[in-house]
């Protein structure tokens, strides 16, 4: 079957961005997690939000580009049941990842922002209202760090699975259907 340059580019966007997003999440969880665990809990609170703000410059473009790649790839393979199934799983995983981010991590991040006096902590009251923890204090800083890191484990696992399902979809897609 002849190559379809558009399909190749869209599939590459899906796989590269999802794999890069996994790498970024693994870095945050493993490297930064080990670094944060090595700090006194109050130093973690002081350093987390400024570091997190820097990560956003890499994470958010990857997160958004990954959605575009997954959606367009799924659309291209909508008439191929096995490929469509794998793209749908990848998209459902993206949705679960988004829900974990919005309902669990963002509220914690906003609490951590408020703890260092960032205006983000005041601007996003909705997230403070749904946070699983109250305000960050010296007494609960270690617990909040542990909760944040434990909550990051599913993110790393999900972000690993997304490119796996994208590659599975490509393996049964049009280029391999003959």
C-alpha positions as CSV (number, residue, x, y, z in Angstrom):
1,X,0.0,0.0,0.0
2,X,1.4,3.4,-0.9
3,X,2.4,5.7,2.0
4,X,-0.1,8.4,3.0
5,X,2.0,11.4,4.2
6,X,-0.8,13.0,6.1
7,X,-1.6,9.8,8.0
8,X,2.1,9.3,8.7
9,X,2.4,12.8,10.1
10,X,-0.7,12.6,12.2
11,X,0.3,9.2,13.6
12,X,3.8,10.4,14.3
13,X,2.3,13.4,16.2
14,X,0.2,11.0,18.3
15,X,3.1,8.6,19.1
16,X,5.8,11.2,19.6
17,X,3.8,13.6,21.8
18,X,2.3,10.8,23.9
19,X,5.7,9.1,24.4
20,X,7.3,12.5,25.2
21,X,4.5,13.2,27.6
22,X,5.2,9.8,29.3
23,X,8.9,10.8,29.5
24,X,8.1,14.1,31.1
25,X,5.7,12.5,33.6
26,X,8.3,9.8,34.4
27,X,10.9,12.5,34.9
28,X,8.7,14.4,37.3
29,X,7.6,11.3,39.2
30,X,11.0,9.7,39.4
31,X,13.7,12.4,39.3
32,X,11.8,15.3,40.8
33,X,10.0,12.9,43.2
34,X,13.3,11.6,44.5
35,X,14.6,15.2,44.8
36,X,11.5,16.4,46.6
37,X,11.6,13.4,49.0
38,X,15.2,14.4,49.8
39,X,14.1,17.9,50.9
40,X,12.7,18.9,54.2
41,X,8.9,19.0,53.7
42,X,8.8,22.8,54.1
43,X,11.5,23.2,51.4
44,X,9.4,21.0,49.1
45,X,6.5,23.4,49.6
46,X,8.7,26.4,48.9
47,X,10.1,24.9,45.7
48,X,7.3,22.9,44.3
49,X,5.1,25.6,42.6
50,X,8.0,27.5,41.0
51,X,9.3,24.2,39.6
52,X,5.9,23.1,38.5
53,X,5.3,26.4,36.7
54,X,8.4,25.7,34.7
55,X,7.3,22.2,33.8
56,X,4.1,23.6,32.4
57,X,6.0,25.1,29.4
58,X,6.9,21.6,28.3
59,X,3.9,19.6,29.6
60,X,1.0,21.7,28.3
61,X,2.0,21.9,24.6
62,X,2.7,18.1,24.7
63,X,-0.6,17.4,26.4
64,X,-2.6,19.5,23.8
65,X,-0.6,18.2,20.8
66,X,-1.1,14.6,22.0
67,X,-4.9,15.1,22.0
68,X,-4.8,16.5,18.5
69,X,-2.6,13.6,17.2
70,X,-4.8,11.0,19.0
71,X,-8.1,12.5,17.8
72,X,-7.0,12.9,14.1
73,X,-5.4,9.5,14.0
74,X,-8.6,7.9,15.4
75,X,-10.6,9.8,12.9
76,X,-8.5,8.5,10.0
77,X,-8.9,4.9,11.2
78,X,-12.6,5.1,12.1
79,X,-13.5,2.5,9.5
80,X,-11.0,0.0,10.7
81,X,-12.5,-1.7,13.7
82,X,-9.2,-3.0,15.3
83,X,-7.3,0.2,14.8
84,X,-10.4,2.2,15.9
85,X,-10.6,0.2,19.1
86,X,-6.9,0.9,20.0
87,X,-7.3,4.6,19.3
88,X,-10.4,4.8,21.4
89,X,-8.6,3.1,24.3
90,X,-5.8,5.7,23.9
91,X,-8.4,8.5,23.9
92,X,-10.2,7.1,27.0
93,X,-6.8,6.9,28.8
94,X,-6.3,10.6,27.8
95,X,-9.7,11.4,29.3
96,X,-8.8,9.5,32.6
97,X,-5.5,11.3,32.7
98,X,-7.3,14.6,32.2
99,X,-9.7,13.8,35.0
100,X,-6.9,12.9,37.4
101,X,-5.2,16.2,36.5
102,X,-8.2,18.4,36.9
103,X,-9.8,16.7,40.0
104,X,-6.7,15.6,41.9
105,X,-3.4,17.3,40.9
106,X,-4.6,20.7,40.0
107,X,-6.3,21.2,43.4
108,X,-3.1,20.1,45.2
109,X,-1.0,22.3,42.9
110,X,-3.3,25.3,43.7
111,X,-3.0,24.6,47.5
112,X,0.8,24.5,47.1
113,X,0.7,27.7,45.1
114,X,-1.4,29.4,47.8
115,X,1.2,28.2,50.4
116,X,3.9,30.2,48.8
117,X,1.7,33.3,48.2
118,X,1.3,32.8,44.4
119,X,-1.7,34.7,43.0
120,X,-2.6,31.4,41.3
121,X,-3.6,30.2,44.8
122,X,-6.1,33.0,45.1
123,X,-7.3,33.0,41.5
124,X,-8.4,29.4,41.3
125,X,-10.7,29.1,44.2
126,X,-12.7,26.3,42.5
127,X,-9.7,24.0,42.8
128,X,-9.2,24.8,46.4
129,X,-12.9,23.9,47.0
130,X,-12.4,20.4,45.5
131,X,-9.0,19.7,46.9
132,X,-8.7,16.5,48.9
133,X,-6.6,18.4,51.5
134,X,-7.0,21.7,53.3
135,X,-4.4,24.5,53.2
136,X,-0.8,23.4,53.3
137,X,0.9,24.0,56.6
138,X,4.2,23.0,58.1
139,X,2.5,20.2,60.0
140,X,0.9,18.6,56.9
141,X,3.6,19.4,54.3
142,X,5.1,15.9,54.3
143,X,1.7,14.3,53.9
144,X,0.8,16.6,51.0
145,X,4.1,15.7,49.3
146,X,3.4,12.0,49.8
147,X,-0.2,12.4,48.5
148,X,1.0,14.3,45.5
149,X,3.7,11.8,44.6
150,X,1.4,8.7,45.2
151,X,-1.2,10.4,43.0
152,X,1.4,10.8,40.3
153,X,1.9,7.0,39.9
154,X,-1.3,6.4,38.0
155,X,-0.4,9.3,35.7
156,X,2.9,7.7,34.8
157,X,1.3,4.3,34.2
158,X,-1.4,5.9,32.0
159,X,1.0,8.0,30.1
160,X,3.0,4.9,29.4
161,X,-0.1,3.1,28.1
162,X,-1.2,5.8,25.7
163,X,1.7,5.5,23.2
164,X,1.5,1.7,23.5
165,X,-2.2,1.8,22.3
166,X,-1.3,4.3,19.6
167,X,1.4,1.9,18.3
168,X,-1.0,-1.0,18.5
169,X,-3.5,1.0,16.4
170,X,-0.9,1.8,13.8
171,X,0.2,-1.9,13.7
172,X,-3.3,-2.9,12.6
173,X,-4.0,0.2,10.5
174,X,-4.2,0.6,6.8
175,X,-0.4,0.2,6.2
176,X,-0.7,-3.3,7.7
177,X,-4.1,-4.4,6.5
178,X,-3.0,-6.3,3.3
